[in-house]
Amino acid sequence: MGEQPTARQGGAERDLGQDRAHSARMYDYYLGGKTNYAVDREAAQAVIRVFPAIEVTARVNRAYMQRAARYLARRGVRQFIDLGTGIPTVPNLHQVVQEEVPEAAVVYADNDPIVLVYADELLDGTPEGTTCYLEADVTQPDKVLEAIDASGAIDFGQPVALSMHALLHFVPDDKDPYGIVGSLTAALAPGSYLSLTHCTGDFEPEAWQAIVDTYRERGTAAQVRSHAEVLRLFAGLELLDPGLVSAHRWYPGPHGAASLTDGQVSLYAGVARKD
């Protein structure tokens, strides 16, 4: 990158952590983006060396987000919350759902100050719709819900689609990911949905252990989970067809799953409904 951006909050400059690798900027690099630094590229290349398909994983995750968002909009959902938003990458979730439903409301939330720098790209929604960005940490679900409620963009008395894509593998067990998801979904009205993706070591265990080690060595907590462990995140919800599957197999498009293997993707995806 050229000139380094800065984020301000309350008039003070924020530390964007340009001196250490960050998962969001590494993800941006996997997607071929430009919002990353040398330290992120070095860490991402270390991951690529042990698992060259990580770029496939990132692209499949992004493609799944678009399919799931469109699917939920077509099922009548008019409100969306995207946690762990990451650096904007076109098309963003609001662009997908507001193409289907121009009046849809979309709230983005992330705890990475680098996202704040680029948040304007998340606010270019339709005139009929609502888009907003707020800073919140998923490991503090009560504060997340308070911030969303305070924004006025979401009516918690009506169904909401909650997206937690490529997020919870950065929430280790000691941060209680199951409790976090349970707290968030408990606040949603009946008829709401949870869309979730999660990296797994089920297919390439040695490579994914090396990936986890790479992230941890650079200061980012990480934990991949098995199919059974990811399935537990949907406890109390009705998992919709086709169930919890490799992300490229979740209602693939005409050019979707054919050329990829579960090992290359190493990402589970599913959508569940709250009755």
C-alpha positions in Angstrom: 0.0 0.0 0.0 1.0 3.6 -0.4 0.1 6.2 2.2 -1.0 4.6 5.4 -4.6 5.4 6.4 -5.5 6.4 9.9 -8.8 6.1 11.8 -10.1 8.6 14.2 -12.6 8.2 17.0 -13.5 10.9 19.4 -10.9 13.1 17.8 -8.0 10.8 18.6 -6.0 8.7 16.1 -6.5 5.0 16.3 -3.7 2.4 16.2 -4.4 0.4 13.0 -1.7 -2.2 13.8 0.2 -1.8 10.6 3.2 -3.3 12.3 1.6 -6.7 12.9 -0.3 -9.1 10.6 -4.1 -8.8 10.8 -6.6 -11.5 9.8 -8.8 -9.1 7.9 -6.0 -7.8 5.8 -4.7 -11.3 5.2 -8.1 -12.2 4.0 -8.1 -9.2 1.7 -4.8 -10.4 0.3 -6.2 -13.9 -0.3 -9.0 -12.3 -2.3 -6.5 -10.3 -4.4 -7.2 -7.0 -2.6 -4.9 -4.0 -2.0 -5.8 -3.2 1.6 -2.9 -5.0 3.2 0.7 -4.3 4.3 4.0 -6.1 3.9 3.5 -7.8 7.3 0.1 -9.1 6.2 1.5 -10.4 2.9 4.4 -12.2 4.7 1.9 -13.9 7.0 -0.5 -14.7 4.2 2.4 -16.2 2.2 3.4 -18.4 5.2 -0.2 -19.7 5.1 -0.2 -20.2 1.4 3.0 -22.2 1.7 1.4 -24.8 3.9 -2.0 -24.7 2.3 -2.0 -23.2 -1.3 -5.8 -23.6 -1.5 -6.4 -20.9 1.2 -7.2 -18.4 -1.6 -9.8 -20.9 -2.8 -11.3 -21.0 0.7 -11.5 -17.2 0.8 -13.2 -16.9 -2.6 -15.6 -19.7 -1.8 -16.5 -17.9 1.5 -17.2 -14.7 -0.4 -19.3 -16.5 -3.1 -21.3 -18.3 -0.4 -22.1 -14.9 1.3 -23.6 -13.6 -1.9 -25.7 -16.8 -2.4 -26.9 -16.9 1.2 -27.7 -13.2 1.3 -29.7 -13.4 -1.9 -31.5 -16.6 -0.7 -32.6 -14.9 2.5 -33.7 -11.8 0.8 -35.8 -13.9 -1.5 -37.3 -15.6 1.5 -38.7 -12.3 2.7 -36.0 -11.1 5.1 -35.7 -7.3 5.1 -33.1 -6.8 7.9 -29.5 -8.0 7.9 -26.7 -7.9 10.5 -23.2 -8.7 9.3 -20.8 -9.4 12.2 -17.1 -9.5 11.5 -17.6 -7.4 8.4 -14.0 -7.2 7.4 -12.6 -4.9 4.7 -15.2 -3.9 2.1 -15.0 -6.1 -1.1 -17.5 -5.5 -3.9 -20.1 -6.8 -3.9 -20.8 -6.2 -0.3 -23.7 -7.8 1.5 -26.0 -4.7 1.2 -25.4 -4.5 -2.5 -26.5 -8.1 -2.9 -29.7 -7.8 -0.7 -30.7 -4.3 -1.8 -30.6 -5.5 -5.4 -33.3 -8.0 -4.4 -35.0 -5.8 -1.9 -34.2 -2.1 -2.3 -35.7 -1.2 1.1 -33.6 -3.7 3.1 -31.7 -2.5 6.2 -28.1 -3.7 6.7 -26.0 -3.2 9.7 -22.3 -4.0 9.6 -20.2 -4.5 12.7 -16.5 -5.1 13.2 -13.9 -4.5 15.9 -11.0 -3.8 13.5 -10.2 -0.1 13.3 -8.9 -0.6 9.7 -12.5 -1.3 8.7 -13.5 2.1 10.0 -11.2 3.7 7.5 -13.1 2.1 4.6 -16.6 2.1 6.2 -17.9 4.7 3.7 -17.8 1.9 1.1 -20.4 0.1 3.2 -22.8 3.0 3.3 -23.6 3.5 -0.4 -26.9 1.7 -0.2 -30.2 2.4 -2.1 -32.2 5.5 -1.2 -35.0 3.3 0.0 -32.8 1.2 2.2 -30.6 1.7 5.3 -26.9 0.8 5.7 -24.8 1.6 8.7 -21.5 0.6 10.2 -20.6 0.3 13.9 -17.7 -0.8 15.9 -18.4 -3.8 18.1 -16.6 -6.9 19.4 -18.4 -10.2 18.9 -16.9 -11.5 22.1 -19.1 -9.0 24.0 -22.5 -10.0 22.5 -24.6 -7.8 24.9 -22.7 -4.7 23.8 -23.0 -5.7 20.2 -26.8 -5.9 20.6 -26.9 -2.6 22.5 -25.0 -0.9 19.8 -27.2 -2.3 17.0 -30.3 -1.3 19.0 -29.0 2.2 19.5 -28.4 2.6 15.8 -32.1 2.5 15.2 -31.5 0.6 12.0 -32.9 -2.8 13.1 -36.3 -3.6 14.6 -35.7 -6.6 16.8 -39.4 -7.3 16.8 -39.1 -8.4 13.2 -37.1 -11.2 11.6 -33.4 -10.5 11.0 -30.7 -12.4 9.1 -27.6 -12.6 11.2 -24.4 -13.3 9.2 -21.3 -14.7 10.9 -19.1 -15.5 8.0 -15.4 -16.6 8.5 -15.6 -15.2 12.0 -15.9 -17.8 14.7 -12.7 -19.6 13.9 -11.1 -16.5 15.4 -13.0 -17.1 18.6 -11.3 -19.8 20.6 -13.2 -22.0 23.1 -12.1 -19.9 26.0 -14.1 -17.0 24.6 -17.2 -19.2 24.5 -18.3 -19.1 20.9 -21.4 -21.2 21.6 -22.5 -18.8 24.3 -21.9 -15.9 22.0 -24.1 -17.3 19.2 -26.7 -18.3 21.7 -26.9 -14.8 23.2 -27.1 -13.2 19.8 -29.8 -15.5 18.4 -31.8 -15.3 21.6 -32.3 -11.6 20.9 -33.8 -12.2 17.4 -37.5 -12.5 16.6 -39.0 -15.8 15.5 -38.5 -16.2 11.7 -35.0 -14.9 11.9 -32.0 -16.7 10.4 -28.4 -17.4 11.1 -25.9 -17.8 8.2 -22.5 -19.1 9.3 -19.2 -20.2 7.8 -16.3 -21.8 9.7 -13.0 -23.2 8.6 -12.3 -26.8 9.4 -9.3 -29.2 9.7 -11.5 -32.2 9.0 -10.1 -32.8 5.5 -6.5 -31.5 5.8 -5.7 -31.7 9.5 -1.9 -31.2 9.4 -2.2 -28.2 7.0 -4.8 -26.5 9.2 -2.9 -27.0 12.3 0.0 -25.3 10.6 -2.3 -22.4 9.6 -3.6 -22.1 13.2 0.0 -22.0 14.4 0.8 -19.3 11.8 -2.0 -17.0 13.0 -1.2 -17.6 16.7 2.5 -16.9 16.3 1.5 -13.5 14.8 -0.9 -12.7 17.6 -4.2 -13.8 16.2 -6.2 -16.4 18.2 -7.5 -19.1 15.9 -9.2 -22.4 16.2 -10.7 -24.6 13.5 -13.5 -27.0 14.4 -14.9 -30.3 13.2 -18.3 -30.8 11.6 -19.8 -31.8 14.9 -18.4 -28.8 16.7 -19.6 -26.3 14.0 -23.0 -28.0 14.0 -23.3 -27.2 17.8 -23.2 -23.5 16.9 -26.7 -23.9 15.4 -28.2 -25.4 18.6 -31.8 -24.5 19.1 -32.3 -23.5 15.5 -33.7 -25.4 12.5 -30.9 -26.1 10.0 -32.3 -25.7 6.5 -31.5 -27.9 3.6 -28.9 -28.9 2.5 -27.7 -28.8 6.1 -24.1 -28.0 7.2 -22.0 -28.7 4.1 -18.8 -27.6 2.5 -19.5 -24.1 1.4 -19.1 -24.7 -2.3 -21.9 -27.4 -2.0 -24.5 -25.0 -0.5 -26.8 -24.4 -3.4 -24.0 -24.0 -5.9 -24.5 -22.0 -9.1 -24.1 -23.6 -12.5 -20.3 -23.4 -12.2 -20.1 -24.0 -8.5 -19.0 -27.3 -6.9 -17.8 -29.4 -9.8 -14.1 -28.5 -9.9 -13.5 -28.2 -6.2 -12.9 -30.7 -3.4 -13.9 -30.5 0.2 -10.2 -30.5 1.1 -9.5 -27.4 -1.0 -12.4 -25.5 0.5 -12.1 -26.7 4.1 -15.0 -24.4 5.0 -18.4 -25.4 6.4 -21.5 -23.3 5.7 -25.1 -23.4 6.7 -28.3 -21.4 7.2 -30.7 -22.0 10.1 -34.1 -20.6 11.1 -35.3 -19.5 14.5 -38.9 -20.7 15.1 
